[in-house]
Amino acid sequence: MQTPIVYVAAAVAEIAGCYGLWAWLRLGRSPLWAIGGVVSLVIFAGLLTRAETDAAGRAYAAYGGVYVAASLCWLWLAEGVRPDRWDLLGAGLCLAGTAVILLGPRGA
């Protein structure tokens, strides 16, 4: 199953893309940051289409949990703020939801 890899790559691309725009608009960085951010967001969208599921909405819903966990990793690694136990509990709940959405049996 390639979906977990796709989701992690998509999360990195989305967070990087959003940060590029954040850096330009909120931190006063060069407009090149925004261009890089937009390119990264296009890559994110392309990656998300590679999720192995029969419905786009299900792919997006399941991805949400991965995005939450990846955002907390970004918080720690890029911003230097260590997630607390509530952050970790929330991410765990989100990832559990992702597993239920992706792995739950589907009726005909």
C-alpha positions as CSV (number, residue, x, y, z in Angstrom):
1,M,0.0,0.0,0.0
2,Q,1.6,3.2,-1.1
3,T,-1.0,5.5,0.5
4,P,0.9,6.2,3.7
5,I,4.0,7.3,1.7
6,V,1.8,9.5,-0.5
7,Y,0.2,11.0,2.5
8,V,3.5,11.8,4.2
9,A,4.9,13.3,1.0
10,A,1.7,15.3,0.5
11,A,1.8,16.6,4.0
12,V,5.4,17.8,3.6
13,A,4.5,19.5,0.3
14,E,1.4,21.2,1.8
15,I,3.1,22.4,4.9
16,A,6.1,23.7,2.9
17,G,3.7,25.4,0.5
18,C,1.7,27.1,3.2
19,Y,4.9,28.1,5.0
20,G,6.2,29.7,1.8
21,L,3.2,31.9,1.7
22,W,3.4,32.6,5.5
23,A,7.0,33.6,5.1
24,W,6.2,36.0,2.3
25,L,3.1,37.6,3.9
26,R,3.8,37.4,7.6
27,L,7.6,37.4,7.8
28,G,8.3,39.9,5.0
29,R,10.4,37.5,2.9
30,S,10.9,37.8,-0.8
31,P,8.0,37.0,-3.2
32,L,10.1,34.1,-4.3
33,W,8.9,32.4,-1.1
34,A,5.4,32.7,-2.4
35,I,6.2,31.3,-5.8
36,G,7.9,28.3,-4.1
37,G,4.9,27.9,-1.9
38,V,2.5,27.8,-4.8
39,V,4.7,25.2,-6.6
40,S,4.8,23.1,-3.5
41,L,1.0,23.3,-3.1
42,V,0.5,22.1,-6.7
43,I,2.8,19.2,-5.9
44,F,0.7,18.5,-2.8
45,A,-2.5,18.4,-4.9
46,G,-0.9,16.1,-7.4
47,L,0.3,13.7,-4.7
48,L,-3.0,13.5,-3.0
49,T,-4.6,12.1,-6.2
50,R,-2.3,9.1,-5.8
51,A,-4.0,7.9,-2.7
52,E,-5.3,4.4,-3.1
53,T,-9.0,4.9,-2.4
54,D,-12.2,4.8,-4.5
55,A,-13.4,8.3,-3.5
56,A,-11.7,11.7,-3.4
57,G,-13.6,12.7,-0.2
58,R,-12.4,9.6,1.6
59,A,-8.8,10.3,0.5
60,Y,-9.0,13.9,1.8
61,A,-10.7,12.9,5.1
62,A,-8.1,10.2,5.8
63,Y,-5.3,12.6,4.8
64,G,-6.4,15.1,7.5
65,G,-5.0,12.9,10.3
66,V,-1.6,12.7,8.7
67,Y,-1.6,16.4,8.1
68,V,-2.3,17.1,11.8
69,A,0.6,14.8,12.9
70,A,2.9,16.3,10.2
71,S,2.0,19.8,11.3
72,L,3.1,19.0,14.9
73,C,6.4,17.6,13.6
74,W,6.9,20.9,11.7
75,L,6.1,22.8,14.9
76,W,8.8,20.9,16.7
77,L,11.5,20.6,14.0
78,A,11.1,23.9,12.1
79,E,9.7,26.2,14.8
80,G,11.5,24.7,17.8
81,V,8.3,24.3,19.9
82,R,8.0,20.8,21.4
83,P,4.4,19.4,21.1
84,D,2.9,18.7,24.5
85,R,0.9,15.7,25.6
86,W,-2.4,17.2,24.4
87,D,-0.9,17.8,21.0
88,L,0.3,14.2,20.9
89,L,-3.0,12.8,22.1
90,G,-4.9,14.9,19.5
91,A,-2.5,13.7,16.7
92,G,-3.0,10.1,17.9
93,L,-6.7,10.4,17.7
94,C,-6.5,11.9,14.3
95,L,-4.3,9.1,13.1
96,A,-6.6,6.5,14.6
97,G,-9.4,8.2,12.5
98,T,-7.3,8.0,9.4
99,A,-6.8,4.2,10.0
100,V,-10.5,3.7,10.5
101,I,-11.3,5.6,7.3
102,L,-8.7,3.8,5.2
103,L,-8.9,0.3,6.6
104,G,-12.5,0.0,7.6
105,P,-14.5,-2.7,5.7
106,R,-16.7,-1.3,3.0
107,G,-20.1,-2.8,2.3
108,A,-21.3,-3.3,-1.2
